[in-house]
């Protein structure tokens, strides 16, 4: 099989998987730069948040981990092409993530209210 044939076959496979991608003229495949970057950063935040929770036993870290887990699901859905068909579902999931962060910040502020800075 030639390079063009291989790229054509790969292109067809990616189309069948309904992935968000583009193929540059040099043959480099870029799978949705923004989704991939956001998903990777979500994973880093999840790992760091869990680490902080294990060190401090502070619940706010778990709320943040949970929220970014929800954001990560949304970014993963974008990577594998599910956002097109389930956009409402993933909008609700992202909204729940934002609500979780808001709840965590308000909870932390209320817990700190009586403490001196």
N, C-alpha and C positions, 0 to 999 in steps of 0.2 A: 504494500500500500504506500502511496506517495504521501508527502507532507500535506498537500492540498486535500487528499482523500481522508487523511487522518483528521484534519481540522474540520472537514465537512461532516464526518461521522460524529466528532465531538460536539460540533455545533448543533447537530440534530438531536443528540442525546440531551444536551442542556435545554433545548427547546421543549423536548418531551417532559423533562422534569419541571418545567415552568420556573426555572431559576431566574432571578434578576442578575443579568450579567452583560458583558460586552467583550468582544474579541478585538484587540487592536491589530493593526495591519501586520505587525511583527509576529503575531500568533500568541501574544500574551493574553491570558484570560484573566479578567478582573471581575470578580463576583461582587457586585454591589458594594463599592468602596465604603459608603456611609454605613450601611448595615453591618458590614464586617468590622469596621472600626468601633462602632457603638457597642456591638455584641462583645468584642474583645475587652473594651473598657468596663463593661458591665461585669464580666467575669473577674477582672482585676479588683473591682470594688467589692464584689461578693466575697472574694477570698480575703481581702484586707479587712472587711467588716466582720467576717466570722472570726478572724484572728484577734481583732480588737475585743470582740465579745468574750472570747476565751480568756483574754488577759484581764479584762476589767469587770466582766459579768454585768455590763451595762446594757439594759434592754434596748436603748436607742440604736445600738449597733445592729441588733437583730431586726429592728424595723427597717433600717436602711438596707440591710441584706435582702430582706423580703421585697422591698420596693424595687430594688435593682434587679432582683430575680424576675419580677413581673415585666420590667422594661426589657430585660434580656430575652424573655419569651417573645415579645413583640419584635425585637430586632432579628431573632432567629426566624420568626415567621416571614419577615421581609427577605431574609437570605434564601429561604427555600421556596419563596413565591406564594405563600399563603395569604399575604396581606390583601391581594386583589380580591379574593373570594370571601374573606372573613374580616374585612376592614372594620365593621362595627364591633365585632367581638374583641379585636385587638385594641380598638379605641377605648373600650370599657376596661380592658386589662391595664392599659397605660394610665387611665384615669384612676383606677384603684391604686396604682403605684404612687401617683401624685398625692392622693388622699392619705395614703400610709405615711409618706414623708411629712405632710402637714400635721397629721396626728402626732407623729414622733416629736416634731419640733414644739408643738403646743404642750405636749406632755412634759417634755424636758424643761420648758420655760416655767410651767406651773410647779414642777418639783424644785426648781432653783429659786423660786420666788422668795422663800423664807430664809435662804442661805445668804450669808455675806459673800461678797465677791472677793 
